[in-house]
Amino acid sequence: MTKAMGEATSRRVVARTIRVDHAGEYGAKRIYEGQIAVLRGTRYEALLRHMQAQEQAHLDTFSRLVGERRVRPTALLPLWHVAGYALGAATAMLGHRAAMACTVAVEEAIDEHYQAQEAALGEDEAPLRAHIAAFRAEELEHREIGLAHEAEQAPGYRLLSAAIKAGCKLAIKASERI
């Protein structure tokens, strides 16, 4: 749903946007932490650390916005703490291709999510939209990195990708409200 010109964005929409993006960036950071724990010392570690550092910068921005805008974080952060790390470690245990497949799937789900958020935010939320647009570009960079590092050659790629995307969409819906 795209905002009409000049129409103010509701406080509810802004709070939901910040809440879910804070949760998502936290989960993404934890995924990379799990992957790095398993793939430490391999040629993929530096690549994973690069992507993790970008996710940390995104998380720092949303953490700041949570405080500044007085948004209640999701109550599901403890779950995302465990689930993100577990997803990252489990996919990395299947090999670098599965870790990259995880990245591609997550980033494709996030791209769709961020596009919808950009459309839903009005001109009155131009700075928030700008953050989302910049972060979306970095998430798409991560997707391209995953594809360049053989994500589609992971065993069971389509099934793995579909399962991760479904999990991301469920996590998004839950974190928006809870």
C-alpha positions in Angstrom: 0.0 0.0 0.0 1.6 3.2 -1.2 1.1 6.5 0.8 -0.7 9.3 -0.9 1.3 12.5 -1.3 1.2 14.6 1.8 -0.5 11.9 3.9 1.1 11.5 7.3 2.4 8.1 8.3 0.6 6.8 11.4 2.5 6.3 14.6 1.4 2.6 14.6 3.0 2.0 11.1 6.2 3.7 12.2 6.4 1.7 15.4 5.7 -1.6 13.7 8.3 -0.7 11.0 11.1 0.1 13.5 10.1 -2.9 15.8 10.3 -5.5 13.0 13.4 -4.1 11.4 15.2 -4.0 14.7 14.3 -7.6 15.3 15.2 -8.6 11.7 18.6 -7.0 11.8 19.2 -8.6 15.2 18.3 -12.0 13.8 20.6 -11.4 10.7 23.5 -10.5 13.0 22.9 -13.8 14.9 22.8 -15.8 11.7 26.2 -14.6 10.7 27.6 -15.2 14.2 26.4 -18.8 13.9 28.0 -19.2 10.4 31.2 -17.6 11.5 31.5 -20.0 14.5 31.3 -22.9 12.1 33.3 -21.5 9.2 36.0 -19.7 11.2 39.4 -20.1 9.6 38.0 -20.8 6.2 38.2 -18.5 3.2 34.6 -17.6 3.8 35.2 -16.1 7.3 36.2 -12.6 6.0 33.2 -12.5 3.7 30.8 -13.4 6.5 32.4 -10.9 8.8 31.9 -8.2 6.1 28.2 -9.0 5.9 27.9 -9.3 9.7 29.4 -5.8 10.1 26.8 -4.3 7.7 24.0 -6.1 9.7 25.5 -4.7 12.9 25.4 -1.2 11.5 21.8 -1.7 10.5 21.0 -3.0 14.0 22.7 0.0 15.6 20.5 2.3 13.6 17.3 0.6 14.5 18.4 0.3 18.1 18.9 4.0 18.2 15.5 4.6 16.6 13.9 2.3 19.1 15.1 4.6 21.8 14.6 7.9 20.0 11.1 7.0 18.8 10.1 5.2 22.0 9.2 2.0 20.2 8.7 -1.2 22.2 11.1 -3.8 20.9 9.6 -7.2 20.0 9.2 -9.6 23.0 10.6 -12.3 20.7 14.2 -11.1 20.8 15.3 -14.0 23.0 13.8 -16.4 20.5 15.5 -14.7 17.6 18.8 -14.8 19.6 18.7 -18.6 19.6 16.9 -19.2 16.3 19.2 -16.9 14.3 22.4 -18.4 15.6 21.0 -21.9 15.2 20.0 -21.2 11.6 23.4 -19.8 10.8 25.3 -22.6 12.5 23.1 -25.4 11.0 23.4 -24.1 7.4 27.1 -23.6 7.8 27.5 -27.2 9.1 26.0 -28.2 5.7 28.8 -26.4 4.0 29.6 -23.0 2.6 27.0 -23.4 -0.2 24.2 -23.9 2.3 25.4 -21.0 4.3 25.3 -18.8 1.2 21.9 -20.3 0.3 20.7 -19.1 3.7 21.9 -15.6 2.9 20.2 -15.6 -0.5 16.9 -16.8 1.0 16.9 -14.3 3.9 17.9 -11.4 1.7 15.2 -12.2 -0.9 12.6 -12.2 1.9 14.0 -9.0 3.3 14.1 -7.2 -0.1 10.4 -7.9 -0.5 9.7 -6.7 3.1 11.8 -3.5 2.8 10.1 -2.7 -0.6 6.7 -2.8 1.1 7.9 -0.7 4.0 9.3 2.0 1.6 5.9 2.2 -0.1 4.0 2.4 3.2 6.0 5.2 4.7 5.0 8.8 3.8 7.1 11.8 2.9 7.0 12.7 6.6 9.2 9.6 7.3 11.8 10.4 4.6 14.8 9.8 6.9 13.4 6.4 7.9 12.7 5.5 4.3 16.2 6.5 3.4 17.7 4.2 6.0 15.5 1.3 4.7 16.5 2.0 1.1 20.2 2.1 2.0 20.0 -1.1 4.0 17.9 -2.8 1.3 20.8 -2.0 -1.2 23.3 -3.7 1.2 20.9 -6.7 1.7 20.8 -7.1 -2.1 24.6 -6.9 -2.1 24.6 -9.9 0.3 22.2 -11.8 -2.0 24.6 -11.3 -4.9 27.5 -12.4 -2.7 25.6 -15.5 -1.9 24.8 -16.3 -5.5 28.5 -15.6 -6.5 29.6 -18.1 -3.9 27.6 -21.1 -5.2 24.4 -20.8 -3.1 22.3 -22.4 -5.9 24.6 -25.4 -5.8 23.7 -26.2 -2.2 22.1 -29.6 -1.7 18.4 -29.2 -1.7 18.7 -25.5 -2.6 15.0 -25.0 -3.6 13.7 -26.7 -0.5 16.2 -25.0 1.8 15.5 -21.6 0.3 11.7 -22.1 0.5 11.9 -23.2 4.1 14.1 -20.2 5.1 11.9 -17.7 3.3 8.8 -19.1 4.9 10.5 -18.8 8.3 11.5 -15.2 7.6 8.0 -14.2 6.6 6.6 -15.8 9.8 9.2 -14.1 11.9 8.4 -10.7 10.2 4.6 -11.1 10.9 5.2 -12.2 14.5 7.8 -9.4 15.3 5.6 -6.7 13.9 3.1 -7.2 16.7 4.5 -9.2 19.5 
